Amino acid sequence: MAKIATVITDMFEDTEFTSPKEALEAAGHQLVTIDTEAGKEVKGKHGQLVKIDKGIDEVNASEFDALLIPGGFSPDILRADDRVVAFVKSFMDDMKPTFAICHGPQLLITAKTLKGRDATGYKSIQIDLENAGAIFHDEEVFVCQKQLVTSRTPDDLPAFNREIVKLLGE
């Protein structure tokens, strides 16, 4: 099954990590959490604690089959780190499955990987997505080129989870 990199740091939206994690693991996939350093614990907006498996300097995109970017403030914090941006860009450049929900696409914007791509995201980043060249769709989930899966909010998690599991099963 797939080995999925998950870039995550403090202030992530709790259910946008826990719900896809549960769906992916139930389908037999493995998630590896990645932040600036391994071993630390990061805390979600609502108190969920997540232990970080690997530091960004310990990983290479070639080791993974897919990428998950939970929303919340985490993507905005992570996009200030050029190493994380380069890591994320590698998945998009290599056309590996990439899953981003809510504010997750902020990392894809900073990586300059959305020009001409169909995507959705949280309403407050719609203009940012469009300015980055994305074609914005106000839909619960949007799958672009059988590679990029994006969703808007925690309310869209059932559709998001369905599509990311489906894509990895193809």
C-alpha positions in Angstrom: 0.0 0.0 0.0 1.0 3.7 -0.2 3.4 5.5 2.1 2.0 9.0 2.6 4.0 12.0 3.7 2.0 14.3 6.0 3.4 17.8 6.4 2.0 19.2 9.7 2.9 21.6 12.5 1.2 23.4 15.4 -2.3 24.9 14.9 -3.4 22.3 12.3 -7.2 21.7 12.0 -7.6 18.6 14.1 -10.2 16.7 12.1 -8.5 17.5 8.8 -5.6 15.3 10.0 -7.4 12.7 12.1 -10.2 11.9 9.7 -8.1 11.4 6.5 -5.6 9.5 8.7 -8.2 7.1 9.8 -9.6 6.6 6.3 -6.2 6.0 4.8 -5.0 3.6 7.5 -8.3 1.7 7.2 -7.5 1.3 3.5 -4.1 -0.1 4.5 -1.9 2.9 3.8 0.9 4.3 6.1 1.2 7.9 7.1 4.5 9.5 8.2 4.2 12.9 9.9 6.8 15.5 8.9 7.7 18.9 10.5 11.0 20.8 11.0 12.3 18.2 13.5 11.5 14.7 14.4 10.2 13.5 17.8 8.4 16.6 18.9 4.7 16.9 19.5 2.6 19.4 17.6 -0.8 20.5 18.8 -4.0 21.1 16.8 -6.3 24.1 17.1 -8.6 22.0 19.3 -5.9 20.2 21.4 -5.2 17.1 19.3 -1.5 16.1 19.9 0.5 14.5 17.0 4.0 13.1 17.4 6.3 14.0 14.5 8.0 11.0 12.9 10.5 12.7 10.7 12.2 16.1 10.4 12.2 17.7 6.9 15.9 17.2 6.5 15.5 13.5 7.0 13.1 12.9 4.1 13.0 13.0 0.3 9.8 13.1 -1.7 11.1 10.0 -3.7 10.5 7.9 -0.5 6.8 8.5 -0.6 3.8 7.7 -2.8 1.6 10.6 -1.9 1.3 13.8 0.2 -1.4 14.9 2.7 -1.6 18.6 3.7 -4.1 19.2 6.5 -5.5 22.7 6.9 -5.7 25.1 9.8 -2.8 27.5 10.4 -0.3 24.7 9.9 0.1 25.2 6.1 0.7 29.0 6.5 3.4 28.3 9.2 5.1 25.6 7.1 5.2 27.7 3.9 7.7 30.0 5.5 10.2 27.1 5.4 11.8 26.8 2.0 12.7 23.1 2.7 9.0 22.2 3.2 8.0 24.2 0.1 10.6 22.4 -2.0 9.4 19.0 -0.6 5.8 19.8 -1.5 6.7 21.1 -4.9 8.5 17.8 -5.7 5.2 15.9 -5.3 3.4 18.2 -7.7 6.2 18.3 -10.2 6.4 14.5 -10.2 2.6 14.2 -10.5 2.3 12.2 -7.3 -1.1 12.1 -5.5 -1.4 15.3 -3.4 -4.2 15.9 -1.0 -4.9 19.4 0.5 -7.9 20.5 2.5 -9.1 23.9 3.7 -5.9 26.1 4.0 -3.7 23.2 2.8 -3.5 24.7 -0.7 -1.5 27.6 0.7 1.6 25.4 0.6 0.8 24.6 -3.1 0.4 28.4 -3.8 3.8 29.1 -2.3 5.4 26.2 -4.2 4.0 27.8 -7.4 2.4 24.6 -8.6 -1.3 25.5 -9.2 -1.1 27.5 -12.5 -3.8 26.1 -14.8 -4.8 23.5 -12.2 -8.4 22.9 -10.9 -8.7 23.3 -7.2 -10.8 24.3 -4.2 -10.0 25.4 -0.7 -11.3 27.5 2.2 -13.3 30.6 1.0 -10.7 33.0 2.4 -8.0 31.7 0.1 -10.1 31.7 -3.1 -8.5 34.9 -4.4 -5.0 33.6 -3.5 -5.7 30.4 -5.4 -7.0 32.4 -8.4 -4.0 34.7 -8.2 -1.7 31.7 -8.3 -3.3 30.6 -11.5 -5.7 27.9 -10.2 -9.2 27.5 -11.6 -11.3 27.7 -8.5 -14.3 25.4 -8.0 -16.6 26.0 -5.0 -17.3 22.2 -4.5 -16.9 19.9 -1.6 -14.1 18.1 -3.3 -12.3 18.5 -6.6 -10.0 16.0 -8.3 -7.6 17.4 -10.9 -5.8 15.2 -13.4 -6.2 12.1 -11.1 -3.4 13.6 -9.0 -4.5 16.7 -6.9 -7.4 16.3 -4.5 -8.6 19.5 -2.7 -11.5 20.2 -0.4 -12.9 23.3 1.4 -13.7 22.6 5.1 -14.1 19.9 7.7 -17.7 19.5 6.5 -16.3 18.1 3.3 -14.2 15.4 4.9 -16.5 12.5 3.9 -16.1 13.4 0.2 -12.4 14.3 0.6 -11.7 11.0 2.3 -13.7 9.0 -0.3 -11.7 10.6 -3.2 -8.2 10.2 -1.7 -8.8 6.6 -0.8 -10.3 6.0 -4.3 -7.4 7.7 -6.1 -4.8 5.6 -4.2 -6.7 2.5 -5.0 -6.6 3.2 -8.8 
